[in-house]
Amino acid sequence: MRELDVVLQQYLEARYSSAPAAEQSTFEALLELQDPQLFAYLMGRETPSDPELVNVIAWLTAARP
């Protein structure tokens, strides 16, 4: 999904390089998810059970200027 690519690219450009190693690993795991699952997380339809994944999703869905 192109929309997912845009959101993920924003994270890569703004946060990934300065994020702690654990967060980078969590983001990389997020990339392994199927698009429908990732979309459900980003739209708030589902919540991941992994608290680290919840934190990355929160960053991705926060309003950005």
N, C-alpha and C positions, 0 to 999 in steps of 0.2 A: 504494500500500500504506500503510495507516494506520501500521504499525510504522516505516516509513521516515520518515513525516512527524514522528513523535515524536522520532526520533533527530536529524533535521535541525533541528527546532525547538529542541532543547537546544543545539545549536551556535549557532544564531542568538541565543539569549538569553544564553548564557554567554561566547561568544568573538568572534563576528563583528565587533562594533563596535570591539573593541580589537585585532583581528588586523591584521597588515601588509597593505597593498594587494594584494600578490602573492597572499597567502593568501585574501583575499576574492575575488579573481578566480578562483582555483582552486576555491573553494567554489561560485561561480556557475557555473563550467563543470561541476562535479559535478551540479548541478541539471538540466543538460541531458541527462544520461544516462537511458537507459530504466530503468525500475524493476528488471527482472531483472538488468541489469548492475550497478547500484548495490547490489542485494541480494547479488550474488555477491562484490563487493568487501567489503561489511560483514561477511559471514559467513566471509571468508577463503578462499573457494573459488577466487578469482582475485585476482591482484595487478596493479594498474595499472602501466603502463610509465613514467608520468610521476612523478618523485620528489616533486614538490609535491603531487600527488594522493595519493600514498602517505602523506604527512604529515597531510593532512586526514583521510584514512580512519583513520589511527592515532588521531587525536584523537577521532573519532566512536566508535571501538570501545573506547577506554580505559574502564576501570571508573570510574564516577562515584559519589561518595557520595550 
